[in-house]
């Protein structure tokens, strides 16, 4: 299987950024790590191995990037306004550096975005804001509102709220989309959400599913038995939904 390491200095983020590419051809999959994960996490957790058949057959190609959670949502040493600004800068890096790289390396017309846990939020935020750039969203064990408090998971903005938080939070800005080009585009996309029936974000996933249903946006919500917010469950999910 092809495995390629890439690194360059991003002027948008003012730091070196690294990523790993797996596979040689097929639909491109942009992969976000979890909160504490880095660009090599997807491989370390065995998720790359779980997709080895599809990778070797040239059906998919993975682009595993940095999520910068410690600099953005979990950068509690920063003011919340700086946290969301840093997340927006990461989005800018993806849009203007990573996606063009992917297009240059692989001409396949299908691009997916995928993530687990916090990576699912980042994938969903990017997808719902820019649906014209992607064919499919695959989100495992996500919380799609980082201002909500569930179990030990608190409001990652400490009560702070502004337009940037609103427009990067799927369950906040989706209800406000009326006859918007994004809604028309989303109705032509594939959306897969997974969650465990004992997971803390089950209700949030059901709420997102309801929002999508109200706008006639086709999607799949798969509820797994037990607590599926763990690598063992994600390794089983990946070959089914990616």
C-alpha positions in Angstrom: 0.0 0.0 0.0 1.2 3.5 -0.9 2.1 5.6 2.2 3.4 9.1 1.7 4.5 11.8 4.3 4.1 15.4 3.3 5.0 18.6 5.2 5.2 22.3 4.4 5.1 25.7 6.2 1.6 27.2 6.1 1.5 30.9 5.8 -2.1 30.8 6.9 -1.3 29.0 10.1 2.2 30.3 10.6 3.6 26.8 11.3 4.7 23.6 9.7 1.8 21.3 8.9 2.1 17.6 8.3 -0.1 15.0 6.7 -0.1 11.4 5.6 -1.5 10.0 2.3 -2.5 6.3 2.1 -3.5 4.7 -1.2 -2.7 5.4 -4.8 -6.1 6.1 -6.4 -9.8 6.3 -6.0 -12.2 8.6 -4.1 -10.2 11.1 -2.0 -11.0 11.1 1.8 -10.0 14.0 3.9 -9.5 12.7 7.5 -9.6 14.7 10.7 -8.1 13.2 13.9 -9.8 13.1 17.3 -9.2 15.8 20.0 -5.8 14.5 21.2 -4.9 12.8 17.9 -2.4 14.0 15.2 -2.1 13.3 11.5 -0.8 9.8 12.2 -3.6 8.8 14.6 -5.8 7.2 12.0 -3.0 4.8 11.2 -2.1 4.2 14.9 -5.7 3.3 15.8 -5.8 0.6 13.1 -8.3 2.5 10.9 -6.0 2.5 7.9 -5.6 -1.2 8.3 -9.4 -1.7 8.4 -9.6 0.0 5.0 -6.6 -1.8 3.5 -8.7 -3.8 0.9 -10.2 -0.6 -0.4 -6.9 1.2 -0.4 -5.0 -1.6 -2.2 -7.8 -1.9 -4.8 -7.6 1.8 -5.6 -11.1 2.5 -4.4 -10.2 5.2 -1.9 -7.2 7.4 -1.0 -6.8 8.9 2.5 -5.4 12.3 3.4 -4.9 12.4 7.1 -4.3 15.9 8.4 -3.6 17.7 11.7 -6.7 18.9 13.6 -5.0 21.5 15.8 -7.5 21.0 18.6 -5.0 22.1 21.3 -4.7 25.4 19.4 -8.4 25.9 18.8 -11.3 24.4 20.7 -9.2 23.0 23.5 -6.7 25.9 23.7 -8.1 27.1 27.0 -5.1 29.4 27.5 -6.7 31.5 24.6 -9.8 33.6 24.8 -12.7 31.8 23.1 -12.7 34.3 20.3 -9.2 33.3 19.5 -10.1 29.6 19.7 -12.8 29.9 17.0 -10.5 32.2 15.0 -7.8 29.5 15.0 -10.4 27.0 13.8 -11.4 29.3 11.0 -7.7 29.6 10.0 -7.5 25.8 9.9 -10.5 25.8 7.6 -8.7 28.3 5.4 -5.6 26.1 5.3 -7.7 23.2 4.2 -9.6 25.1 1.5 -6.6 26.8 0.0 -3.7 24.4 0.7 -4.9 20.8 1.3 -7.8 20.5 -1.1 -5.7 21.9 -4.0 -3.0 19.4 -3.2 -5.5 16.6 -3.2 -6.8 17.7 -6.6 -3.3 17.9 -8.0 -2.3 14.5 -6.8 -5.6 12.7 -7.7 -8.1 13.7 -10.4 -10.9 11.5 -9.1 -14.1 13.5 -9.1 -15.3 12.3 -5.6 -14.0 13.9 -2.4 -15.2 12.8 1.0 -14.6 14.3 4.4 -14.4 12.1 7.5 -13.6 12.3 11.2 -14.2 10.6 14.6 -15.2 12.4 17.8 -14.1 16.0 17.6 -12.9 15.2 14.1 -16.5 14.4 13.2 -17.5 17.9 14.3 -14.7 19.4 12.2 -15.6 17.3 9.2 -19.3 18.2 9.5 -18.6 21.9 10.0 -16.5 22.0 6.8 -18.9 19.9 4.8 -22.1 21.8 5.7 -20.4 25.2 5.1 -18.9 24.1 1.7 -21.0 21.2 0.4 -20.1 22.0 -3.2 -16.5 20.8 -2.5 -17.5 17.3 -1.3 -19.5 14.3 -2.4 -19.9 12.7 1.0 -19.6 13.2 4.8 -18.8 10.3 7.1 -18.9 11.3 10.7 -18.4 8.9 13.6 -19.3 9.7 17.3 -19.6 13.4 16.7 -20.9 16.3 18.9 -22.2 18.9 16.5 -22.7 21.7 19.0 -19.6 22.5 21.0 -21.5 25.0 23.2 -23.7 22.2 24.7 -22.9 20.5 28.0 -23.2 16.7 28.1 -21.9 14.5 30.9 -18.2 15.5 31.4 -18.2 17.5 28.1 -18.5 21.2 28.7 -19.1 24.3 26.6 -15.8 24.7 24.7 -16.4 28.5 24.4 -17.1 29.1 28.2 -20.3 30.9 27.4 -18.8 33.1 24.7 -20.8 33.4 21.5 -20.4 35.4 18.3 -21.2 35.1 14.6 -18.1 32.9 13.9 -19.2 30.3 16.5 -22.7 30.4 15.0 -21.6 29.9 11.4 -19.2 27.1 12.3 -21.7 25.1 14.4 -23.9 22.9 12.1 -26.8 22.6 14.5 -26.9 26.4 14.9 -26.7 27.6 11.3 -28.5 24.8 9.5 -32.0 25.9 10.8 -31.4 29.3 9.4 -30.8 28.1 5.8 -33.9 28.7 3.8 -33.9 28.6 0.0 -30.1 28.7 0.1 -27.7 27.2 -2.5 -26.2 25.1 0.3 -29.5 23.3 0.9 -29.8 22.5 -2.8 -26.3 21.2 -2.8 -26.7 19.2 0.4 -29.7 17.4 -1.1 -27.4 16.0 -3.7 -24.8 14.8 -1.3 -24.3 11.6 0.8 -24.3 12.0 4.6 -23.5 9.2 7.0 -23.6 9.7 10.8 -22.9 7.0 13.4 -23.4 7.0 17.1 -23.8 4.5 19.9 -27.1 4.2 21.8 -25.1 4.6 25.1 -23.0 7.5 23.8 -23.3 11.0 25.3 -24.0 12.7 22.0 -26.9 10.4 20.9 -29.5 13.2 21.4 -27.4 15.7 19.5 -27.0 13.3 16.6 -30.8 12.7 16.6 -31.3 16.5 16.6 -29.0 17.0 13.6 -30.8 14.1 11.8 -34.2 15.9 12.5 -32.8 19.2 11.2 -31.7 17.5 8.0 -35.0 15.7 7.6 -37.0 18.9 8.0 -35.0 20.3 5.0 -35.5 17.1 2.9 -31.7 16.4 3.0 -31.2 12.7 2.6 -28.9 11.1 5.1 -28.2 8.0 7.2 -28.1 7.9 11.0 -26.7 4.6 12.2 -27.2 3.9 15.9 -24.9 1.2 17.2 -25.3 -0.9 20.3 -23.6 0.3 23.5 -20.9 3.0 23.7 -19.4 3.2 20.2 -17.2 6.2 20.9 -14.0 4.1 20.7 -11.5 2.9 18.2 -12.7 -0.7 18.2 -16.1 0.4 17.0 -14.7 2.8 14.5 -12.6 0.1 12.9 -15.8 -1.9 12.3 -17.6 1.2 10.9 -15.0 2.4 8.5 -15.2 -0.4 5.9 -19.0 -0.2 6.0 -19.5 3.5 5.5 -16.4 4.9 3.7 
